Amino acid sequence: MNSDLLWTLIALQMAMGAFDMLYHHEFTERLAWRPSQHRELQLHAVRNGIYAVLFLTLGWLETKGLWAILVMALLAIEVVITLWDFVEEDVSRRLPPTERVLHTLLAVNYGAILSLVLPVLVEWAREPTGLAVATHGIWTMLATFAGPAVAVFFVRDWYAAKRSLWLEGPPAAPLMQALPSSQTVLVTGATGFIGRRLIEALVASGHRVIAQVRDPNPDTLRMRPLTLVTSLDQIGSDMPINAIVNLAGEPIANGLWTKAKRARILGSRIDTTKAVVDLIARLDVKPKVLVSGSAIGWYGVWGDVALDEASEGHACFSRELCVAWEEAARKAEAYGVRVVRLRIGLVLGTEGGMLTRMLTPFEFGLGGRFGTGKQWMSWIGRDDLVRLIAHAIATPAIDGALNATAPEPVTNAELVATLARALHRPAVMHAPAWLLERLGGDLARELLLGGQKVVPRQALETGFVFETPRLEGLFETILGMRHKIGLLVDQTTTPTAATALSR
């Protein structure tokens, strides 16, 4: 056997596997916090456990007799789990192209490893059962590092699979209680973090939904009945539409704000909003209301001043963007349509948004505040935002700007501390302001280091009641802690005791 070739292939498998776990599973797909990936997480955990054993065994030992047969069994089980994982991934989510390519390379490389190691194991299996220490220089050092590292992800993925059972959110239909029955609602930005939950709630509560999407067959929209269009031109002028919710736009926090990126961010919002207004213009019967997305960036960067819908703004790119976006939406007023300009704060949930980027480092004890941590972060839970959209549609008194933020904004330091407590982790890996500014430029200065203390005056004055007005309560809900406690109570107490505990 060519030992150097084998270990080169094993090292390549380690590198590709690490990239797959960190970039795809953690950074882009964030599988550990997606309830739908319970089975996939279980498979990943078992496979990581097998890899941990194999790396340490091949790095330090020669296995003879029954031990060699055991190693061959582990190699065979890994193949079965990988094939099972391929099927599970195709059923439960759409893999990005880079992940599909990487999985192919991992499978080919694993086949090459098997072709080299199996003949040796078969030969060793014929010898008397025993273990002998056999090191391989730098390769043994690599295996010694990789084994425990993969074992960490074995433990984490196994726990995450169990936790996914607690992460199932509440039913979607009650989020639309404020909305009159039998509404037809057009939603742009339907596959986004907010749009998906909004459509789920509308469909679950029996409303007719028209969703504008880029892909006519998006995996993210599996609910039925649902009408999908890729262009608003596909909607006939005789289509009765009661309300339009305009959420489409290029993600603002993905990538540096280069000149080209700023143009795409602005253009995507203005072009879609213009298309919405053009649709309204040609509809025979106009919708009663347009709820058009905006952001609290409209106010610019402030200090400790409490800002409501009557407050002014400070000049910056975020304000320039939101002003242009809102002005484009206000043109629908010329057709007698009530326009609600929804100034959305930091939307918190485990399936998208800023929080999902924080969960992995915090879970591994690598979280911390941004800069001084004194900047305000005006937040809202995703389900409260969906309920507020329904409230805006159903409440004629709401016209113009509407702050979509919880009534108790927090500083960045408070948010970090609350998240750390919810996850039972330290939060001492603070990111200095100079480093964030060097890496992120204006994006970091406005979104991470700047802030606004925004209050939802109009929502409260029109009778809207927040389900999660405080950050602690939101984290208990979306991070599964309440469901975990409920499951433990169900398993360890009688119904009478459980009732008493719930009080």
C-alpha positions as CSV (number, residue, x, y, z in Angstrom):
1,M,0.0,0.0,0.0
2,N,1.2,3.5,-0.8
3,S,0.9,5.0,2.7
4,D,1.6,8.6,1.6
5,L,-1.0,8.5,-1.2
6,L,-3.6,7.1,1.3
7,W,-2.9,9.7,3.9
8,T,-2.9,12.5,1.2
9,L,-6.4,11.3,0.2
10,I,-7.5,11.1,3.8
11,A,-6.2,14.7,4.4
12,L,-8.1,15.8,1.3
13,Q,-11.2,14.2,2.7
14,M,-10.7,16.0,6.0
15,A,-10.3,19.3,4.3
16,M,-13.3,19.0,2.0
17,G,-15.4,17.6,4.9
18,A,-14.5,20.5,7.1
19,F,-15.3,23.0,4.4
20,D,-18.7,21.3,3.8
21,M,-19.5,21.4,7.5
22,L,-18.4,25.0,8.2
23,Y,-19.4,26.7,5.0
24,H,-22.5,24.8,3.9
25,H,-24.0,23.3,7.1
26,E,-23.1,26.1,9.4
27,F,-22.7,29.4,7.5
28,T,-25.0,29.2,4.5
29,E,-27.6,26.5,5.3
30,R,-27.5,26.7,9.1
31,L,-28.9,23.2,9.5
32,A,-28.5,23.0,13.2
33,W,-31.4,25.5,13.7
34,R,-33.8,24.3,11.1
35,P,-36.6,22.0,12.4
36,S,-37.0,20.4,9.0
37,Q,-33.5,18.9,9.1
38,H,-34.0,16.6,12.1
39,R,-33.2,13.5,10.2
40,E,-30.3,15.0,8.3
41,L,-28.7,16.2,11.6
42,Q,-29.0,12.6,13.0
43,L,-27.3,11.2,9.9
44,H,-24.5,13.8,10.1
45,A,-24.0,13.1,13.8
46,V,-23.6,9.4,13.3
47,R,-21.2,9.9,10.3
48,N,-19.1,12.4,12.3
49,G,-18.9,9.8,15.1
50,I,-17.7,7.2,12.7
51,Y,-15.1,9.5,11.1
52,A,-13.8,10.4,14.6
53,V,-13.2,6.8,15.4
54,L,-11.7,6.0,11.9
55,F,-9.3,9.0,12.0
56,L,-7.9,8.1,15.4
57,T,-7.7,4.4,14.6
58,L,-6.0,4.7,11.3
59,G,-3.7,7.4,12.7
60,W,-2.4,5.4,15.6
61,L,-3.2,1.7,15.3
62,E,-2.8,-1.4,13.1
63,T,-6.0,-3.4,13.6
64,K,-5.8,-7.2,13.3
65,G,-8.4,-10.0,13.2
66,L,-11.8,-8.9,14.6
67,W,-10.6,-5.3,15.0
68,A,-9.9,-5.1,11.2
69,I,-13.4,-6.5,10.5
70,L,-14.9,-3.9,12.8
71,V,-13.1,-1.1,10.9
72,M,-14.4,-2.5,7.6
73,A,-17.9,-2.5,9.1
74,L,-17.5,1.1,10.0
75,L,-16.4,2.0,6.5
76,A,-19.4,0.1,5.1
77,I,-21.8,1.9,7.5
78,E,-20.4,5.2,6.4
79,V,-21.3,4.4,2.8
80,V,-24.9,3.5,3.8
81,I,-25.3,6.7,5.8
82,T,-23.9,8.8,3.0
83,L,-26.3,7.3,0.5
84,W,-29.2,7.8,3.0
85,D,-28.1,11.4,3.5
86,F,-28.2,12.1,-0.2
87,V,-31.8,10.9,-0.3
88,E,-32.8,12.9,2.8
89,E,-31.2,16.1,1.4
90,D,-33.1,15.8,-1.8
91,V,-36.4,15.4,0.0
92,S,-35.9,18.1,2.7
93,R,-34.0,20.9,1.1
94,R,-32.5,22.2,-2.1
95,L,-28.7,21.9,-2.1
96,P,-26.7,24.8,-3.5
97,P,-24.6,23.9,-6.5
98,T,-21.3,24.1,-4.6
99,E,-22.6,21.6,-2.0
100,R,-23.6,19.1,-4.7
101,V,-20.2,19.4,-6.4
102,L,-18.4,19.0,-3.1
103,H,-20.5,15.9,-2.2
104,T,-19.6,14.3,-5.5
105,L,-15.9,15.0,-4.9
106,L,-16.1,13.6,-1.4
107,A,-17.8,10.4,-2.7
108,V,-15.1,9.9,-5.4
109,N,-12.3,10.6,-3.0
110,Y,-13.8,8.2,-0.4
111,G,-14.0,5.5,-3.1
112,A,-10.3,6.0,-3.8
113,I,-9.5,5.7,0.0
114,L,-11.5,2.5,0.1
115,S,-9.6,1.0,-2.9
116,L,-6.3,1.6,-1.0
117,V,-7.3,0.6,2.6
118,L,-9.6,-2.3,2.1
119,P,-7.0,-4.8,0.7
120,V,-4.8,-4.1,3.7
121,L,-7.7,-4.5,6.1
122,V,-8.7,-7.8,4.5
123,E,-5.1,-9.0,4.9
124,W,-5.0,-7.9,8.5
125,A,-8.4,-9.6,9.2
126,R,-6.7,-13.0,8.5
127,E,-4.2,-12.4,11.3
128,P,-4.8,-13.1,15.1
129,T,-7.0,-10.5,16.7
130,G,-5.0,-7.7,18.3
131,L,-4.0,-4.0,18.2
132,A,-0.6,-2.6,17.6
133,V,0.6,1.0,17.9
134,A,1.8,2.3,14.5
135,T,2.3,6.0,13.9
136,H,2.8,7.9,10.6
137,G,4.6,11.1,11.5
138,I,2.8,14.2,10.5
139,W,-0.2,12.2,9.3
140,T,-0.7,10.9,12.9
141,M,-0.6,14.4,14.2
142,L,-3.2,15.4,11.7
143,A,-5.5,12.5,12.6
144,T,-5.0,13.3,16.3
145,F,-6.3,16.8,15.7
146,A,-9.1,15.8,13.3
147,G,-10.6,13.0,15.4
148,P,-11.6,15.1,18.4
149,A,-12.6,18.0,16.1
150,V,-15.0,15.8,14.3
151,A,-16.2,14.3,17.6
152,V,-17.2,17.8,18.7
153,F,-19.5,18.1,15.7
154,F,-20.8,14.5,16.5
155,V,-22.0,15.7,19.9
156,R,-23.3,19.0,18.6
157,D,-25.2,17.5,15.6
158,W,-26.7,14.8,17.8
159,Y,-27.9,17.5,20.3
160,A,-29.1,19.7,17.4
161,A,-31.2,16.9,16.0
162,K,-32.9,16.5,19.4
163,R,-33.3,20.2,19.8
164,S,-34.9,20.5,16.4
165,L,-38.0,18.8,17.9
166,W,-38.3,21.8,20.2
167,L,-37.8,24.4,17.5
168,E,-41.1,23.8,15.7
169,G,-42.8,27.2,15.9
170,P,-46.4,27.8,16.8
171,P,-49.2,27.2,14.2
172,A,-49.2,29.8,11.5
173,A,-53.0,30.3,11.1
174,P,-53.5,32.3,14.3
175,L,-51.1,35.0,13.1
176,M,-53.8,36.1,10.7
177,Q,-56.6,36.5,13.3
178,A,-56.9,40.3,12.6
179,L,-57.5,39.8,8.9
180,P,-61.1,39.5,7.5
181,S,-61.9,36.2,6.0
182,S,-61.6,35.3,2.3
183,Q,-58.9,37.9,1.4
184,T,-56.8,37.7,-1.8
185,V,-53.3,39.0,-1.0
186,L,-50.4,39.5,-3.4
187,V,-47.0,39.1,-1.8
188,T,-43.7,40.1,-3.4
189,G,-40.5,38.8,-1.9
190,A,-42.4,35.6,-1.1
191,T,-39.4,33.3,-0.6
192,G,-37.6,35.6,1.8
193,F,-37.3,35.2,5.6
194,I,-40.5,37.2,6.3
195,G,-42.4,36.4,3.1
196,R,-42.3,32.6,3.7
197,R,-43.9,32.9,7.1
198,L,-46.4,35.4,5.9
199,I,-47.5,33.2,3.1
200,E,-47.6,30.2,5.4
201,A,-50.0,32.1,7.7
202,L,-52.2,33.4,4.9
203,V,-52.6,29.9,3.3
204,A,-53.1,28.2,6.7
205,S,-55.9,30.6,7.6
206,G,-57.7,30.1,4.3
207,H,-56.8,33.2,2.3
208,R,-56.0,33.2,-1.4
209,V,-52.4,34.1,-2.0
210,I,-50.6,35.2,-5.1
211,A,-46.8,35.0,-4.7
212,Q,-44.3,36.7,-6.9
213,V,-41.1,34.5,-7.1
214,R,-38.0,34.3,-9.2
215,D,-38.2,30.5,-9.5
216,P,-41.6,29.2,-10.6
217,N,-41.0,26.0,-8.5
218,P,-39.4,27.2,-5.3
219,D,-38.8,24.4,-2.7
220,T,-39.3,27.0,0.0
221,L,-43.0,27.4,-0.9
222,R,-44.5,23.9,-0.5
223,M,-47.9,25.0,0.9
224,R,-51.1,24.8,-1.2
225,P,-53.2,26.4,-2.6
226,L,-50.9,29.0,-3.8
227,T,-50.6,30.9,-7.1
228,L,-47.1,31.6,-8.2
229,V,-46.1,34.3,-10.7
230,T,-42.6,35.3,-11.8
231,S,-43.7,38.7,-13.1
232,L,-46.6,40.9,-12.1
233,D,-47.4,41.3,-15.8
234,Q,-48.8,37.7,-15.5
235,I,-51.6,39.1,-13.4
236,G,-54.7,40.1,-15.4
237,S,-56.4,43.4,-14.9
238,D,-59.6,41.7,-13.8
239,M,-57.9,39.9,-10.9
240,P,-59.6,40.9,-7.6
241,I,-56.8,41.7,-5.1
242,N,-57.7,43.0,-1.6
243,A,-54.2,43.8,-0.4
244,I,-50.6,43.8,-1.6
245,V,-47.6,43.2,0.7
246,N,-44.4,44.3,-1.0
247,L,-41.3,42.8,0.6
248,A,-39.0,42.2,-2.4
249,G,-35.4,43.5,-2.5
250,E,-31.8,42.5,-2.7
251,P,-30.5,41.4,0.8
252,I,-28.8,44.5,2.3
253,A,-26.5,42.7,4.7
254,N,-25.0,40.2,2.3
255,G,-21.7,41.5,1.0
256,L,-19.9,44.8,1.1
257,W,-21.6,48.0,0.0
258,T,-19.6,48.5,-3.2
259,K,-21.0,50.9,-5.8
260,A,-22.4,48.0,-7.7
261,K,-23.9,46.4,-4.6
262,R,-25.6,49.7,-3.6
263,A,-27.1,50.0,-7.1
264,R,-28.5,46.5,-6.9
265,I,-29.9,47.1,-3.4
266,L,-31.6,50.3,-4.5
267,G,-32.7,49.1,-8.0
268,S,-34.2,45.8,-6.8
269,R,-36.5,47.7,-4.4
270,I,-37.4,50.6,-6.6
271,D,-38.0,48.4,-9.7
272,T,-40.3,46.0,-7.9
273,T,-42.2,48.7,-6.1
274,K,-42.7,50.5,-9.5
275,A,-44.0,47.3,-10.9
276,V,-46.4,47.0,-8.0
277,V,-47.7,50.5,-8.6
278,D,-48.0,49.8,-12.4
279,L,-50.1,46.7,-11.6
280,I,-52.4,48.8,-9.3
281,A,-52.8,51.3,-12.1
282,R,-54.2,48.7,-14.5
283,L,-56.3,46.7,-12.1
284,D,-60.0,47.2,-12.7
285,V,-60.7,47.1,-9.0
286,K,-57.9,48.6,-6.9
287,P,-56.7,46.9,-3.7
288,K,-57.7,48.6,-0.5
289,V,-54.1,48.7,0.9
290,L,-50.5,48.4,-0.1
291,V,-48.2,47.4,2.8
292,S,-44.8,48.3,1.4
293,G,-41.5,47.3,3.1
294,S,-39.1,49.8,4.3
295,A,-36.7,49.8,7.3
296,I,-35.8,51.8,10.4
297,G,-32.7,52.8,8.4
298,W,-35.0,55.6,7.3
299,Y,-34.1,57.4,10.5
300,G,-30.3,57.1,9.9
301,V,-27.9,56.6,12.7
302,W,-28.9,58.0,16.1
303,G,-27.8,57.9,19.7
304,D,-30.2,57.4,22.7
305,V,-33.1,59.5,21.3
306,A,-36.4,57.5,21.2
307,L,-37.7,57.7,17.6
308,D,-41.4,57.3,16.5
309,E,-43.1,57.7,13.2
310,A,-43.0,61.5,13.5
311,S,-39.2,61.7,14.0
312,E,-36.8,63.0,11.4
313,G,-33.8,61.2,9.9
314,H,-30.0,61.6,9.5
315,A,-28.4,61.3,6.1
316,C,-26.6,58.0,5.3
317,F,-27.0,55.3,2.7
318,S,-29.7,53.4,4.7
319,R,-31.8,56.5,4.8
320,E,-31.3,57.3,1.2
321,L,-32.4,53.8,0.3
322,C,-35.5,53.9,2.5
323,V,-36.6,57.3,1.4
324,A,-36.4,56.3,-2.3
325,W,-38.2,53.1,-1.5
326,E,-41.1,54.8,0.4
327,E,-41.5,57.5,-2.2
328,A,-41.9,54.8,-4.9
329,A,-44.6,53.1,-2.9
330,R,-46.5,56.4,-2.1
331,K,-47.3,56.8,-5.8
332,A,-50.0,54.2,-5.3
333,E,-51.9,56.8,-3.3
334,A,-52.8,58.5,-6.6
335,Y,-55.1,55.5,-7.3
336,G,-56.9,55.8,-4.0
337,V,-54.9,53.0,-2.3
338,R,-54.0,53.3,1.4
339,V,-50.2,52.9,1.6
340,V,-48.6,51.7,4.8
341,R,-44.8,52.2,4.8
342,L,-43.6,49.4,7.1
343,R,-40.3,50.5,8.8
344,I,-38.9,47.1,9.8
345,G,-36.3,46.7,12.5
346,L,-34.0,43.7,13.2
347,V,-36.2,40.7,12.5
348,L,-35.3,37.8,14.8
349,G,-35.9,34.2,14.0
350,T,-33.9,31.0,13.6
351,E,-34.6,30.5,9.9
352,G,-33.0,33.7,8.6
353,G,-31.9,37.2,9.4
354,M,-29.0,38.4,11.6
355,L,-29.7,36.0,14.4
356,T,-28.9,33.0,12.4
357,R,-25.4,34.4,11.7
358,M,-24.9,34.8,15.5
359,L,-26.1,31.4,16.6
360,T,-23.2,29.2,15.5
361,P,-20.4,31.3,17.0
362,F,-22.4,31.9,20.2
363,E,-23.2,28.1,20.5
364,F,-19.4,27.4,20.4
365,G,-18.7,30.1,23.0
366,L,-17.3,32.6,20.4
367,G,-19.9,35.3,20.6
368,G,-19.6,38.9,21.9
369,R,-20.7,42.4,21.4
370,F,-20.0,44.7,18.4
371,G,-17.7,47.6,19.4
372,T,-18.8,49.2,22.7
373,G,-22.1,47.5,22.6
374,K,-23.9,50.8,23.5
375,Q,-25.6,51.1,20.1
376,W,-29.4,50.5,20.1
377,M,-30.9,47.5,18.3
378,S,-34.6,47.9,17.6
379,W,-35.8,44.3,17.0
380,I,-39.1,42.4,16.4
381,G,-39.9,38.7,16.4
382,R,-40.8,37.3,13.0
383,D,-44.2,36.1,14.0
384,D,-45.1,39.5,15.6
385,L,-44.0,41.1,12.4
386,V,-46.4,38.9,10.4
387,R,-49.2,39.7,12.9
388,L,-48.4,43.4,12.5
389,I,-48.7,43.1,8.7
390,A,-52.2,41.5,9.1
391,H,-53.1,44.3,11.6
392,A,-52.0,47.0,9.1
393,I,-54.1,45.4,6.4
394,A,-57.1,45.2,8.6
395,T,-56.9,48.6,10.3
396,P,-57.9,51.6,8.1
397,A,-56.6,54.0,10.7
398,I,-53.0,53.0,9.9
399,D,-51.8,55.1,7.1
400,G,-48.2,56.2,6.3
401,A,-45.2,55.2,8.3
402,L,-45.5,52.2,10.7
403,N,-42.6,51.2,12.9
404,A,-42.3,47.4,12.9
405,T,-40.3,47.1,16.1
406,A,-41.0,45.6,19.6
407,P,-41.8,48.1,22.3
408,E,-38.6,47.4,24.3
409,P,-35.5,48.1,22.1
410,V,-32.2,46.9,23.6
411,T,-28.5,47.8,23.2
412,N,-26.2,45.5,21.4
413,A,-24.6,44.5,24.7
414,E,-28.0,43.6,26.1
415,L,-28.9,41.6,23.1
416,V,-25.6,39.7,23.3
417,A,-26.0,39.0,27.0
418,T,-29.6,37.8,26.6
419,L,-28.6,35.5,23.8
420,A,-25.7,34.1,25.7
421,R,-27.9,33.4,28.7
422,A,-30.5,31.7,26.5
423,L,-27.8,29.4,25.1
424,H,-25.9,29.0,28.4
425,R,-22.7,30.2,26.9
426,P,-20.2,32.9,27.6
427,A,-20.0,35.9,25.4
428,V,-16.6,37.4,25.7
429,M,-15.2,37.3,22.1
430,H,-16.0,41.0,21.4
431,A,-15.4,42.4,17.9
432,P,-13.6,45.8,18.1
433,A,-15.1,48.7,16.2
434,W,-12.0,49.4,14.2
435,L,-11.9,45.8,12.9
436,L,-15.5,45.8,11.9
437,E,-15.1,49.2,10.1
438,R,-12.0,47.9,8.3
439,L,-13.7,44.8,7.2
440,G,-17.3,46.1,6.5
441,G,-16.9,49.8,5.8
442,D,-20.3,51.7,5.8
443,L,-22.2,48.4,6.2
444,A,-20.5,47.9,9.6
445,R,-20.8,51.5,10.6
446,E,-24.6,51.7,9.8
447,L,-25.9,48.2,10.6
448,L,-23.5,46.9,13.3
449,L,-22.0,49.9,15.1
450,G,-24.8,52.5,14.4
451,G,-28.3,52.1,15.6
452,Q,-31.7,53.6,16.4
453,K,-33.9,53.5,19.4
454,V,-37.2,53.0,17.7
455,V,-40.6,52.7,19.4
456,P,-43.8,51.4,17.7
457,R,-46.1,54.3,18.6
458,Q,-48.7,53.8,15.8
459,A,-48.9,50.1,16.3
460,L,-49.6,50.5,20.0
461,E,-52.1,53.4,19.5
462,T,-54.1,51.3,17.1
463,G,-54.4,48.4,19.6
464,F,-51.8,46.0,18.4
465,V,-50.6,43.7,21.2
466,F,-47.1,42.2,20.9
467,E,-46.9,38.4,21.7
468,T,-43.2,38.8,22.5
469,P,-42.6,42.3,23.7
470,R,-39.4,41.4,25.6
471,L,-36.2,39.8,24.2
472,E,-36.0,37.1,26.9
473,G,-39.5,35.8,26.0
474,L,-38.7,35.8,22.3
475,F,-35.5,33.8,22.8
476,E,-37.3,31.3,25.1
477,T,-39.8,30.8,22.2
478,I,-37.7,30.7,19.1
479,L,-34.7,28.8,20.6
480,G,-37.0,26.0,21.8
481,M,-36.6,26.5,25.5
482,R,-40.3,26.8,26.3
483,H,-41.0,23.7,24.2
484,K,-38.2,21.8,25.9
485,I,-39.5,22.7,29.3
486,G,-43.0,21.6,28.2
487,L,-41.7,18.2,26.9
488,L,-39.8,17.6,30.2
489,V,-42.9,18.5,32.2
490,D,-45.0,16.1,30.1
491,Q,-42.5,13.3,30.6
492,T,-41.8,13.7,34.3
493,T,-45.0,15.0,35.9
494,T,-48.7,14.2,36.2
495,P,-51.2,16.4,34.4
496,T,-52.1,18.0,37.7
497,A,-48.5,18.9,38.5
498,A,-47.9,20.1,34.9
499,T,-50.9,22.4,35.3
500,A,-49.5,23.8,38.5
501,L,-46.1,24.4,37.0
502,S,-47.6,26.2,34.0
503,R,-49.1,28.7,36.4
